[in-house]
Amino acid sequence: MLVAEDEFIIGCDLCHTVEEAGYIVEGPFEDLSSTMLAFQKNKPDIAILDVQLEDGIVYPLAEQMIAENVPVIFHSGEMTPAEVARRFPSALALAKPCPPAEVIDSIQRATHHG
């Protein structure tokens, strides 16, 4: 599981929530370059991506992940889930702030999706 989130506190919360559910987490990564490196080094089973990272929009990386069959969950304060769904029909999207139970539910839906 890879987590990319440029707000450190939110990123830590996300990682903690996911770890408590029994997943092994890499992150939180605050920018595209470190997220990209982590992805290339060790392809995750699933990724939770903030749409806007410190050095840009995450969409090109998300497209690459989806192309390699990595389920993506977008986590955004800027984009609505509907806007994300229009661009990435196969991805799940959560609006910030997201309750932990909803995060876990999305992960379970994403992993059983394929």
TILODREN-945872 format. One record per residue (C-alpha): y, x, z. Coordinates in Angstrom, 1 decimal, always signed. Layout:
N
+--------+--------+--------+
!      v !      u !      w !
+--------+--------+--------+
!      Y !      X !      Z !
...
+--------+--------+--------+
end
This chain:
114
+--------+--------+--------+
!      v !      u !      w !
+--------+--------+--------+
!   +0.0 !   +0.0 !   +0.0 !
!   +3.3 !   +1.4 !   -1.0 !
!   +6.6 !   +0.2 !   +0.4 !
!  +10.0 !   +0.8 !   -1.2 !
!  +13.1 !   -0.4 !   +0.7 !
!  +16.5 !   +1.2 !   +0.9 !
!  +17.5 !   -0.4 !   +4.2 !
!  +15.6 !   +1.8 !   +6.7 !
!  +15.2 !   -0.8 !   +9.5 !
!  +13.9 !   -3.4 !   +7.1 !
!  +11.6 !   -0.8 !   +5.6 !
!  +10.2 !   +0.2 !   +9.0 !
!   +9.7 !   -3.5 !  +10.0 !
!   +7.8 !   -4.1 !   +6.7 !
!   +5.6 !   -1.1 !   +7.2 !
!   +4.9 !   -2.0 !  +10.8 !
!   +4.0 !   -5.6 !   +9.8 !
!   +1.7 !   -4.4 !   +7.1 !
!   +0.0 !   -1.8 !   +9.3 !
!   -0.6 !   -4.4 !  +12.0 !
!   -2.5 !   -6.4 !   +9.4 !
!   -4.8 !   -3.5 !   +8.9 !
!   -3.3 !   -1.9 !   +5.7 !
!   -2.6 !   +1.8 !   +5.3 !
!   +1.0 !   +2.2 !   +4.3 !
!   +3.0 !   +4.8 !   +2.4 !
!   +6.7 !   +4.6 !   +2.9 !
!   +9.2 !   +3.2 !   +3.3 !
!  +10.7 !   +5.1 !   +0.3 !
!  +14.4 !   +4.6 !   +0.0 !
!  +14.9 !   +5.6 !   -3.7 !
!  +13.3 !   +5.3 !   -7.0 !
!  +12.5 !   +9.0 !   -7.4 !
!  +10.5 !   +9.3 !   -4.2 !
!   +8.8 !   +5.9 !   -4.9 !
!   +7.8 !   +7.1 !   -8.4 !
!   +6.4 !  +10.4 !   -7.1 !
!   +4.4 !   +8.6 !   -4.4 !
!   +3.0 !   +6.2 !   -7.0 !
!   +2.0 !   +8.9 !   -9.4 !
!   +0.4 !  +11.0 !   -6.7 !
!   -1.6 !   +8.2 !   -5.1 !
!   -1.9 !   +4.9 !   -6.9 !
!   -1.6 !   +2.1 !   -4.3 !
!   -3.7 !   -1.1 !   -4.1 !
!   -0.4 !   -3.0 !   -3.9 !
!   +3.3 !   -2.4 !   -3.7 !
!   +6.2 !   -4.1 !   -1.9 !
!   +9.4 !   -3.2 !   -3.8 !
!  +13.0 !   -3.9 !   -2.9 !
!  +14.7 !   -4.8 !   -6.2 !
!  +17.7 !   -2.6 !   -5.6 !
!  +17.0 !   +0.9 !   -4.3 !
!  +19.5 !   +3.7 !   -3.4 !
!  +19.4 !   +5.2 !   -6.9 !
!  +18.9 !   +2.1 !   -9.1 !
!  +17.0 !   -1.1 !   -9.9 !
!  +13.2 !   -0.9 !   -9.4 !
!  +12.2 !   -2.9 !  -12.5 !
!  +11.1 !   +0.0 !  -14.8 !
!   +8.9 !   +1.3 !  -12.1 !
!   +7.6 !   -2.2 !  -11.4 !
!   +6.7 !   -2.6 !  -15.1 !
!   +4.8 !   +0.6 !  -15.0 !
!   +2.9 !   -0.5 !  -11.8 !
!   +2.0 !   -3.9 !  -13.3 !
!   +0.9 !   -2.1 !  -16.5 !
!   -1.5 !   -0.1 !  -14.4 !
!   -2.8 !   -3.3 !  -12.6 !
!   -1.1 !   -2.6 !   -9.3 !
!   +0.0 !   -6.0 !   -7.8 !
!   +3.7 !   -6.0 !   -7.1 !
!   +5.6 !   -8.0 !   -4.4 !
!   +9.4 !   -8.0 !   -4.8 !
!  +11.4 !   -8.1 !   -1.6 !
!  +15.0 !   -8.8 !   -2.3 !
!  +18.3 !   -9.9 !   -0.8 !
!  +20.1 !  -10.0 !   -4.2 !
!  +17.7 !  -11.7 !   -6.5 !
!  +16.1 !  -15.1 !   -5.9 !
!  +12.3 !  -15.4 !   -6.2 !
!  +12.9 !  -17.6 !   -9.2 !
!  +15.0 !  -14.9 !  -11.0 !
!  +12.3 !  -12.3 !  -10.3 !
!   +9.6 !  -14.7 !  -11.5 !
!  +11.3 !  -15.2 !  -14.8 !
!  +11.2 !  -11.5 !  -15.5 !
!   +7.8 !  -10.8 !  -13.8 !
!   +5.7 !  -13.9 !  -14.1 !
!   +2.6 !  -12.1 !  -12.5 !
!   +4.5 !  -10.7 !   -9.5 !
!   +5.2 !  -12.4 !   -6.2 !
!   +8.7 !  -12.4 !   -4.8 !
!  +10.0 !  -12.7 !   -1.2 !
!  +13.6 !  -13.3 !   -0.2 !
!  +15.1 !  -11.2 !   +2.7 !
!  +14.8 !  -11.6 !   +5.5 !
!  +11.2 !  -12.5 !   +5.3 !
!   +9.1 !  -13.5 !   +8.3 !
!   +6.1 !  -11.2 !   +8.9 !
!   +3.6 !  -14.0 !   +8.4 !
!   +5.0 !  -14.7 !   +4.9 !
!   +4.8 !  -11.0 !   +4.0 !
!   +1.1 !  -10.9 !   +5.1 !
!   +0.4 !  -14.2 !   +3.2 !
!   +1.9 !  -12.7 !   +0.0 !
!   -0.2 !   -9.5 !   +0.3 !
!   -3.3 !  -11.6 !   +0.7 !
!   -2.4 !  -13.8 !   -2.3 !
!   -1.6 !  -10.7 !   -4.4 !
!   -4.8 !   -8.9 !   -3.6 !
!   -7.0 !  -12.0 !   -4.3 !
!   -5.0 !  -12.8 !   -7.4 !
!   -6.9 !  -10.7 !   -9.9 !
+--------+--------+--------+
end
